[in-house]
Amino acid sequence: MQEKKQVKNIPPKADDLSEWYTQVCLRAQLVDYTPVRGCIALRPYGFAIWELIQAEFNKRFKATGHQNAYFPLFIPESLLVKEAEHVEGFAPEVAWVTQGGGEELTERLAVRPTSEAIIGPLYARWIQSHRDLPVLINQWCNVVRWEKATRPFLRTLEFLWQEGHTVHATEAEAAREVQQMLEIYREVAEDVLALPVIKGRKSENEKFAGAVATYAIEALMPDGKALQAGTSHEFGQGFAKAYDIKFTDVDEQVKHAYTTSWGVSWRILGGLIMAHGDDHGLVLPPDVAPHQVVIVPILKKGDESVMPAAQRLADELRTVARVKLDDRVEQSAAWKFNEWEMRGVPLRIEIGPRDVAAGSVTLARRDTLEKSTLPAGELAAKLPGLLEEIRQSIYARAREHRDAHIIEATQREPFVEALKRQDGFVLAPWCERPECELDIKAETSAVTRVMDGDAPAGATCAYCGKPARVKAYFARSY
C-alpha cells in the first residue's frame, strides 16, 4: 500500500469506490499506513470496532462450548510440509524466518499463514482417548500472507482474525461442527453487522488447501464484486493422518480423528465499511459502533444551561447505550456534526438553549440523515428500539441492493455478458467441473463463489452445455 495523505473531502462513492474506501478508512480514523509495505496500524477507533465484533463472535463461540487459546506465531518448515496439499496451496504467500539474531537457523520458520501445522502436533499429544473428544478451541491472532496488491482490511500482508480448530470422533460430528460455525458467521454478519450474505459450499478449485469441503459466507459489494466474509472447512482425516491425531475409541480400536477449522478476519469489517458507507463517510450498525450515540451541545455565549443538561442526559443514556458527550469547546457544532457523520455514529443528539428550555432534543439518524425532535425525558426508554430500527434500516438497504444485483442465467451468452459487466452475483446451473470453472475465469475473471443446491432435473451448464449438477453463484471477487 502506498502512503496517502488524509484529505478534507472524500470523493463520491459512486464515482471512485476504491479511493472513497481508502479515504473513509483514513478520515474515520480506523487505520493509518505504516513504513512496512502492506501493513496497516489499527487506530483506537478501528480497534474498538474490531473488539465489538470479537465480542459478538466470542459470545456465540463460548455458548457452543468453544474455548479460546493461543498458539505460536512461528511454524517449523518440517511441520508445514507434512500435509502436501496444504503447503502447496500456501507456499506462494508464506513469509520465512531464516536468521535469528546473528545466527543462521538450521531449519526455516514459517510466519503463521494459518495454524493447522502447529496445532496438529499438539492435538496429537493432548488426545489419547474418545474421552478427550471433542476438542473445541479457537484463537484470536495475527497471520501473515505475502500479498502483492493490498488494501486496508480487504487484503494486507498481516491481518487479524480468529481461527477455530476442532477435533471429533466421527465424520458426522465434524460435519455438524462446520455447519454450526457457518451459521454463527451468517448470524453475526446479518443480525449484528447488517451485512446480507449467501452461504454455501465452495467448488473444488476454490476450497481451502487440504480440505475435503469448504463452506463460506459471501457478501456483495457496491461495485458488483463478491467478498468472502468467512469460511468453515471439513478436513476429514487428512490433517489427523498428517499429524498423527489418533484416539482409542469406545470399541478399544485406535482411530484417526476428524478435524475442522473455521475463520473470520477483519476483512468482514472492510465489507461493512464498503457496503454501508455513503458520501458522508462511514455508517456503523449500532451493535459495533464504539459510540452508539454522540451528544453535541450547541453552546451560546452567556448561556450556562446547555452543558449541564447535556451531561445529565449523557449520564442517563449511558445506562442503555454507549454514549459520547462531545464537550470540546475549540470546535464548532457544525464541525462536530461533519466529524461524527464521517465516523459513522448511528445517532447524534443536538441540544441547545431552546432545547433545554423546551425539555426536548434534536435527533439526527446516520442511516437516513433525517432529523426529528423528542422530549428528553422519553429518550432513554425509546433509545434501544431506535437503535434496532437503525440496524434494520441499514440491513434492509444492503439486502435490497444485493437482491437487485442477482442475475439468473441459463445460456452462455447472457451468462458471460453478465459476468463481464460485473453487475453482481450471477446464479446459473453449472456442471461443477474444475476445468469449466478455469475456462470461465479465463474469459470473465469470475469464479464460483458458493453452490446453491442441486440443479433442476435436465438442466445444462450455462457455460459449457454439459449436464448441470448444481446451481452456483458466480462473481468476480476481492
C-alpha positions as CSV (number, residue, x, y, z in Angstrom):
1,M,0.0,0.0,0.0
2,Q,1.3,3.4,-0.9
3,E,1.1,6.1,1.7
4,K,-1.7,8.5,1.0
5,K,-2.5,11.8,2.7
6,Q,-5.7,12.4,4.5
7,V,-7.8,14.9,2.7
8,K,-10.7,17.2,3.7
9,N,-13.2,15.8,1.4
10,I,-13.9,12.3,0.2
11,P,-14.9,11.6,-3.4
12,P,-18.5,10.5,-4.2
13,K,-18.7,6.8,-3.5
14,A,-20.3,6.0,-6.9
15,D,-17.5,7.8,-8.8
16,D,-14.5,6.1,-7.3
17,L,-15.2,3.3,-4.9
18,S,-11.6,2.4,-4.3
19,E,-10.5,6.0,-3.5
20,W,-13.7,6.6,-1.4
21,Y,-13.0,3.4,0.6
22,T,-9.3,4.3,1.3
23,Q,-10.2,7.8,2.4
24,V,-13.0,6.7,4.6
25,C,-10.7,4.3,6.4
26,L,-8.2,7.2,7.0
27,R,-10.7,10.0,7.7
28,A,-12.8,8.0,10.1
29,Q,-9.6,7.2,12.0
30,L,-9.8,3.5,11.5
31,V,-6.3,2.9,10.2
32,D,-3.1,4.5,9.2
33,Y,-0.3,3.5,6.9
34,T,3.0,2.3,8.3
35,P,6.6,2.2,7.0
36,V,6.1,-1.6,6.3
37,R,4.6,-2.2,2.9
38,G,1.2,-3.8,3.0
39,C,0.8,-3.5,6.8
40,I,-1.5,-1.0,8.5
41,A,-1.8,0.3,12.0
42,L,-5.3,-0.2,13.5
43,R,-6.1,3.0,15.3
44,P,-8.1,3.1,18.6
45,Y,-11.5,3.8,16.9
46,G,-10.9,1.0,14.4
47,F,-9.7,-1.4,17.1
48,A,-12.8,-0.6,19.2
49,I,-15.0,-1.7,16.3
50,W,-12.9,-4.9,15.9
51,E,-13.2,-5.6,19.7
52,L,-17.0,-5.3,19.5
53,I,-17.0,-7.7,16.5
54,Q,-14.8,-10.1,18.5
55,A,-17.2,-9.9,21.5
56,E,-20.2,-10.9,19.3
57,F,-18.3,-13.9,18.0
58,N,-16.8,-14.9,21.3
59,K,-20.3,-14.8,22.9
60,R,-21.5,-17.3,20.4
61,F,-18.4,-19.4,20.3
62,K,-18.4,-19.9,24.1
63,A,-22.2,-20.6,24.1
64,T,-21.5,-23.6,21.8
65,G,-18.7,-25.0,24.1
66,H,-15.6,-23.5,22.4
67,Q,-12.7,-22.1,24.4
68,N,-10.0,-19.6,23.4
69,A,-6.3,-20.5,23.4
70,Y,-3.1,-19.3,21.7
71,F,-0.5,-21.0,19.6
72,P,2.9,-19.9,18.3
73,L,3.5,-17.4,15.5
74,F,6.4,-19.5,14.0
75,I,6.0,-22.9,12.4
76,P,9.0,-25.1,11.6
77,E,9.2,-26.0,7.9
78,S,9.2,-29.7,8.7
79,L,5.7,-29.4,10.2
80,L,4.3,-27.2,7.5
81,V,5.2,-29.6,4.7
82,K,3.6,-32.7,6.4
83,E,0.3,-32.0,4.6
84,A,1.3,-31.7,1.0
85,E,-1.8,-30.2,-0.5
86,H,-2.0,-27.7,2.4
87,V,1.6,-26.4,2.0
88,E,1.3,-26.3,-1.8
89,G,-1.7,-24.0,-1.5
90,F,0.0,-21.6,0.8
91,A,3.6,-21.7,-0.5
92,P,3.4,-18.5,-2.6
93,E,2.2,-16.5,0.4
94,V,4.5,-17.8,3.2
95,A,7.0,-15.5,4.8
96,W,10.1,-17.3,6.1
97,V,12.5,-16.5,9.0
98,T,16.0,-17.8,8.2
99,Q,18.1,-15.9,10.8
100,G,17.7,-15.3,14.5
101,G,19.9,-12.6,15.9
102,G,23.2,-13.2,14.2
103,E,22.7,-16.9,13.8
104,E,21.5,-18.7,10.7
105,L,18.7,-21.1,11.5
106,T,19.2,-24.8,10.9
107,E,15.5,-25.0,9.9
108,R,13.4,-22.3,8.3
109,L,10.5,-21.0,10.3
110,A,7.3,-20.0,8.6
111,V,5.5,-16.9,9.9
112,R,2.0,-18.2,10.6
113,P,-0.2,-18.1,7.4
114,T,-2.7,-20.3,9.3
115,S,-2.2,-22.6,12.2
116,E,-3.2,-26.2,11.3
117,A,0.5,-27.3,11.1
118,I,1.5,-26.0,14.6
119,I,-1.7,-27.1,16.3
120,G,-1.8,-30.6,14.8
121,P,1.2,-32.0,16.7
122,L,-0.1,-30.5,20.0
123,Y,-3.5,-32.1,19.5
124,A,-1.8,-35.4,18.8
125,R,-0.1,-35.1,22.2
126,W,-3.3,-34.0,24.1
127,I,-5.7,-36.5,22.6
128,Q,-5.4,-40.2,23.7
129,S,-9.0,-41.4,24.2
130,H,-12.5,-40.8,23.0
131,R,-13.0,-39.2,26.4
132,D,-10.7,-36.3,25.2
133,L,-13.0,-35.5,22.4
134,P,-14.3,-33.3,21.1
135,V,-11.6,-30.6,21.2
136,L,-13.2,-27.2,20.6
137,I,-10.6,-24.5,20.5
138,N,-10.5,-21.0,18.9
139,Q,-7.7,-18.5,18.8
140,W,-7.6,-14.8,18.1
141,C,-4.3,-13.8,16.4
142,N,-2.5,-12.3,13.5
143,V,-1.3,-14.1,10.4
144,V,1.0,-13.1,7.6
145,R,0.4,-13.8,3.9
146,W,2.8,-12.2,1.4
147,E,0.2,-10.5,-0.9
148,K,1.3,-8.4,-3.9
149,A,-1.7,-6.0,-4.0
150,T,-3.0,-4.7,-0.7
151,R,-5.9,-2.6,0.6
152,P,-6.8,-1.8,4.3
153,F,-8.8,-4.7,5.8
154,L,-9.6,-6.3,2.5
155,R,-6.1,-7.6,1.7
156,T,-3.0,-6.9,3.8
157,L,0.3,-8.7,4.5
158,E,-0.5,-9.0,8.2
159,F,-4.1,-9.2,9.3
160,L,-6.1,-10.0,12.4
161,W,-8.6,-12.9,12.6
162,Q,-9.9,-15.8,14.6
163,E,-9.3,-19.4,13.6
164,G,-11.2,-22.3,15.2
165,H,-9.6,-25.8,15.2
166,T,-11.7,-28.7,16.4
167,V,-11.3,-32.5,16.6
168,H,-14.1,-35.0,16.6
169,A,-14.6,-38.8,16.8
170,T,-16.8,-39.1,13.8
171,E,-17.2,-37.6,10.4
172,A,-20.8,-36.7,11.1
173,E,-19.9,-34.8,14.2
174,A,-17.3,-32.8,12.4
175,A,-19.7,-32.0,9.6
176,R,-22.2,-30.7,12.1
177,E,-19.5,-28.5,13.6
178,V,-18.7,-27.0,10.2
179,Q,-22.3,-26.1,9.6
180,Q,-22.9,-24.8,13.1
181,M,-19.9,-22.4,12.8
182,L,-21.0,-21.3,9.3
183,E,-24.4,-20.4,10.7
184,I,-22.8,-18.4,13.5
185,Y,-20.9,-16.5,10.8
186,R,-24.1,-15.8,9.0
187,E,-25.9,-14.7,12.1
188,V,-23.2,-12.2,13.1
189,A,-22.9,-10.9,9.6
190,E,-26.6,-10.3,9.1
191,D,-28.0,-9.7,12.6
192,V,-25.1,-7.7,14.0
193,L,-23.2,-6.2,11.1
194,A,-26.3,-5.8,8.9
195,L,-24.4,-7.4,6.1
196,P,-26.6,-9.7,3.9
197,V,-24.7,-12.9,2.9
198,I,-25.2,-16.0,0.9
199,K,-23.8,-19.2,2.4
200,G,-22.9,-22.4,0.7
201,R,-20.2,-24.9,-0.4
202,K,-17.1,-23.8,-2.3
203,S,-16.0,-25.5,-5.6
204,E,-13.0,-27.9,-5.8
205,N,-10.9,-25.1,-7.2
206,E,-11.9,-22.5,-4.6
207,K,-11.9,-24.7,-1.4
208,F,-9.2,-24.4,1.3
209,A,-5.9,-26.2,0.5
210,G,-6.1,-29.6,2.2
211,A,-9.9,-29.5,2.9
212,V,-12.4,-32.2,1.9
213,A,-15.0,-29.4,1.7
214,T,-15.1,-25.7,2.3
215,Y,-18.2,-23.6,3.1
216,A,-18.4,-19.8,3.1
217,I,-20.5,-16.8,3.5
218,E,-20.3,-14.3,0.6
219,A,-21.4,-10.7,0.6
220,L,-21.9,-8.4,-2.4
221,M,-20.1,-5.1,-2.6
222,P,-21.3,-1.9,-4.3
223,D,-19.1,-2.4,-7.4
224,G,-20.6,-5.8,-8.1
225,K,-17.7,-7.8,-6.7
226,A,-18.1,-10.5,-4.0
227,L,-16.4,-10.5,-0.7
228,Q,-15.7,-13.8,1.1
229,A,-16.5,-12.9,4.6
230,G,-16.0,-16.2,6.5
231,T,-15.1,-19.8,5.8
232,S,-15.6,-23.2,7.5
233,H,-13.7,-26.3,6.5
234,E,-14.2,-30.1,6.8
235,F,-10.8,-31.8,6.8
236,G,-11.9,-35.4,7.0
237,Q,-8.9,-37.4,8.4
238,G,-6.3,-35.8,6.2
239,F,-4.7,-33.5,8.8
240,A,-5.2,-36.1,11.5
241,K,-3.2,-38.6,9.5
242,A,-0.5,-36.0,8.6
243,Y,0.0,-35.0,12.3
244,D,-0.9,-38.4,13.8
245,I,-4.0,-37.3,15.7
246,K,-5.4,-40.6,17.0
247,F,-7.6,-41.8,19.8
248,T,-8.8,-45.1,21.3
249,D,-12.5,-45.3,20.6
250,V,-15.2,-47.0,22.8
251,D,-14.6,-50.2,20.9
252,E,-10.9,-50.1,22.0
253,Q,-9.8,-49.5,18.4
254,V,-7.2,-46.8,17.7
255,K,-8.6,-44.5,15.0
256,H,-7.6,-41.2,13.3
257,A,-9.8,-38.3,14.3
258,Y,-11.8,-35.9,12.1
259,T,-10.8,-32.2,12.2
260,T,-12.3,-28.9,11.1
261,S,-11.2,-25.3,11.0
262,W,-13.1,-22.1,10.5
263,G,-12.2,-18.4,10.4
264,V,-13.2,-14.8,10.0
265,S,-10.7,-12.0,9.6
266,W,-11.0,-8.2,9.8
267,R,-12.0,-8.4,6.1
268,I,-15.6,-8.6,7.3
269,L,-15.0,-5.1,8.7
270,G,-13.9,-3.9,5.3
271,G,-17.1,-5.4,3.9
272,L,-19.1,-3.5,6.4
273,I,-17.4,-0.2,5.5
274,M,-17.8,-0.7,1.8
275,A,-21.4,-2.0,1.9
276,H,-22.9,0.6,4.3
277,G,-20.9,3.8,3.9
278,D,-22.1,6.8,1.9
279,D,-20.8,10.1,0.5
280,H,-20.6,11.5,4.1
281,G,-18.4,8.6,5.3
282,L,-18.8,5.6,7.5
283,V,-22.2,4.2,8.5
284,L,-21.9,1.8,11.5
285,P,-24.5,-0.7,12.6
286,P,-25.3,0.2,16.3
287,D,-24.0,-3.1,17.8
288,V,-20.5,-2.5,16.6
289,A,-20.3,1.3,16.9
290,P,-17.8,2.4,19.6
291,H,-20.2,5.3,20.3
292,Q,-23.8,4.4,19.6
293,V,-24.9,8.0,20.5
294,V,-22.9,11.2,20.4
295,I,-24.3,14.3,22.2
296,V,-23.3,17.6,20.7
297,P,-24.1,20.6,22.9
298,I,-24.8,23.8,20.9
299,L,-23.3,26.5,23.0
300,K,-24.3,30.1,23.0
301,K,-22.2,32.9,24.6
302,G,-23.5,33.7,28.0
303,D,-25.8,30.6,28.3
304,E,-24.8,28.2,31.1
305,S,-27.8,25.8,30.8
306,V,-26.7,23.6,27.9
307,M,-23.6,21.8,29.2
308,P,-25.1,20.7,32.5
309,A,-28.2,19.5,30.7
310,A,-26.1,17.6,28.1
311,Q,-24.1,16.0,30.9
312,R,-27.2,14.8,32.7
313,L,-28.6,13.4,29.5
314,A,-25.3,11.6,28.8
315,D,-25.3,10.0,32.3
316,E,-28.9,8.9,31.9
317,L,-28.4,7.4,28.4
318,R,-25.2,5.5,29.4
319,T,-27.4,3.1,31.3
320,V,-28.8,1.8,27.9
321,A,-26.2,2.7,25.3
322,R,-22.5,3.6,24.6
323,V,-22.6,7.4,24.7
324,K,-20.0,10.1,23.8
325,L,-20.5,13.6,25.1
326,D,-18.6,15.9,22.7
327,D,-17.8,18.7,25.1
328,R,-14.9,20.2,23.1
329,V,-15.1,24.0,23.0
330,E,-12.5,24.6,20.3
331,Q,-14.7,23.1,17.5
332,S,-18.0,24.4,16.3
333,A,-21.1,22.3,16.4
334,A,-21.2,22.1,12.6
335,W,-17.6,20.8,12.5
336,K,-18.6,18.1,15.1
337,F,-21.7,17.2,13.0
338,N,-19.4,16.5,10.0
339,E,-16.9,14.6,12.0
340,W,-19.3,12.2,13.7
341,E,-21.1,11.6,10.4
342,M,-17.7,10.7,8.9
343,R,-17.1,8.3,11.7
344,G,-20.4,6.7,11.3
345,V,-22.0,7.2,14.8
346,P,-25.6,5.8,14.4
347,L,-27.4,8.6,16.3
348,R,-26.5,12.2,17.0
349,I,-28.3,14.2,19.7
350,E,-28.2,18.0,19.4
351,I,-29.1,20.1,22.4
352,G,-29.1,23.9,22.6
353,P,-30.6,26.6,24.8
354,R,-34.0,26.3,23.1
355,D,-34.0,22.5,23.5
356,V,-33.2,22.9,27.2
357,A,-36.0,25.4,27.7
358,A,-38.4,23.1,25.8
359,G,-37.3,20.0,27.5
360,S,-36.5,18.3,24.2
361,V,-33.6,17.2,22.0
362,T,-33.0,17.0,18.2
363,L,-32.1,13.6,16.9
364,A,-30.1,13.0,13.7
365,R,-30.0,9.5,12.3
366,R,-26.9,8.5,10.5
367,D,-28.6,5.9,8.3
368,T,-31.1,8.3,6.8
369,L,-29.6,11.7,7.8
370,E,-33.1,12.6,8.9
371,K,-33.8,14.8,11.9
372,S,-36.6,14.8,14.5
373,T,-37.3,16.1,17.9
374,L,-38.2,14.1,21.0
375,P,-38.9,15.0,24.7
376,A,-35.6,14.5,26.5
377,G,-37.4,12.5,29.2
378,E,-38.6,9.9,26.7
379,L,-35.2,9.2,25.1
380,A,-33.8,6.6,27.5
381,A,-36.8,4.4,27.1
382,K,-37.0,4.7,23.4
383,L,-33.3,4.6,22.6
384,P,-32.8,0.7,22.4
385,G,-35.8,0.4,20.0
386,L,-34.5,3.3,17.9
387,L,-31.0,1.8,17.6
388,E,-32.6,-1.5,16.5
389,E,-34.7,0.3,13.9
390,I,-31.5,1.9,12.6
391,R,-29.8,-1.6,12.3
392,Q,-32.8,-3.0,10.5
393,S,-32.8,0.0,8.1
394,I,-29.1,-0.5,7.3
395,Y,-29.7,-4.2,6.7
396,A,-32.8,-3.7,4.5
397,R,-30.9,-1.2,2.3
398,A,-28.0,-3.5,1.9
399,R,-30.2,-6.5,1.2
400,E,-32.3,-4.6,-1.3
401,H,-29.1,-3.8,-3.2
402,R,-27.9,-7.4,-3.0
403,D,-31.1,-8.8,-4.2
404,A,-31.4,-6.3,-7.1
405,H,-28.0,-7.5,-8.3
406,I,-28.5,-11.2,-8.5
407,I,-28.9,-12.2,-12.2
408,E,-30.1,-15.6,-13.2
409,A,-28.7,-17.0,-16.5
410,T,-29.1,-20.4,-18.2
411,Q,-27.5,-19.7,-21.5
412,R,-23.8,-19.0,-22.3
413,E,-24.1,-15.6,-24.0
414,P,-26.1,-13.8,-21.2
415,F,-24.1,-15.7,-18.6
416,V,-20.8,-14.4,-19.9
417,E,-22.1,-10.9,-20.6
418,A,-23.4,-10.6,-17.1
419,L,-20.1,-11.6,-15.6
420,K,-18.1,-9.3,-17.8
421,R,-20.4,-6.4,-16.8
422,Q,-19.7,-7.2,-13.1
423,D,-23.3,-6.4,-12.2
424,G,-23.3,-8.7,-9.1
425,F,-23.9,-12.4,-8.4
426,V,-24.8,-14.5,-11.5
427,L,-26.8,-17.5,-10.4
428,A,-26.6,-20.3,-13.0
429,P,-26.8,-24.1,-13.5
430,W,-23.2,-25.5,-13.6
431,C,-21.6,-28.8,-14.4
432,E,-19.2,-28.5,-11.4
433,R,-16.1,-29.4,-13.5
434,P,-12.9,-27.7,-12.3
435,E,-11.8,-27.2,-16.0
436,C,-15.0,-25.5,-16.8
437,E,-14.5,-23.0,-13.9
438,L,-11.0,-22.3,-15.1
439,D,-12.3,-21.5,-18.6
440,I,-14.9,-19.2,-17.1
441,K,-12.2,-17.4,-15.1
442,A,-10.0,-17.0,-18.2
443,E,-12.8,-15.4,-20.2
444,T,-14.5,-13.3,-17.5
445,S,-12.2,-13.1,-14.4
446,A,-15.1,-14.6,-12.4
447,V,-15.3,-17.8,-10.5
448,T,-17.9,-19.6,-8.4
449,R,-18.5,-18.1,-5.0
450,V,-20.7,-20.8,-3.4
451,M,-23.1,-23.6,-4.6
452,D,-26.8,-23.2,-4.1
453,G,-28.1,-26.8,-4.1
454,D,-28.7,-29.2,-6.9
455,A,-29.5,-28.1,-10.5
456,P,-33.0,-28.7,-11.8
457,A,-33.5,-32.1,-13.5
458,G,-32.4,-31.9,-17.1
459,A,-30.6,-28.6,-16.7
460,T,-27.4,-27.9,-18.6
461,C,-24.3,-25.9,-17.6
462,A,-24.8,-22.2,-18.5
463,Y,-21.3,-22.1,-19.8
464,C,-20.2,-25.4,-21.4
465,G,-23.6,-27.0,-22.1
466,K,-22.8,-30.3,-20.3
467,P,-25.3,-31.7,-17.8
468,A,-25.6,-29.4,-14.8
469,R,-25.1,-30.8,-11.3
470,V,-25.5,-27.7,-9.1
471,K,-26.7,-24.1,-9.1
472,A,-23.9,-21.8,-8.3
473,Y,-23.3,-18.1,-7.7
474,F,-20.6,-16.6,-9.9
475,A,-18.8,-13.3,-9.5
476,R,-15.5,-11.5,-9.5
477,S,-14.2,-11.1,-6.1
478,Y,-11.9,-9.2,-3.7
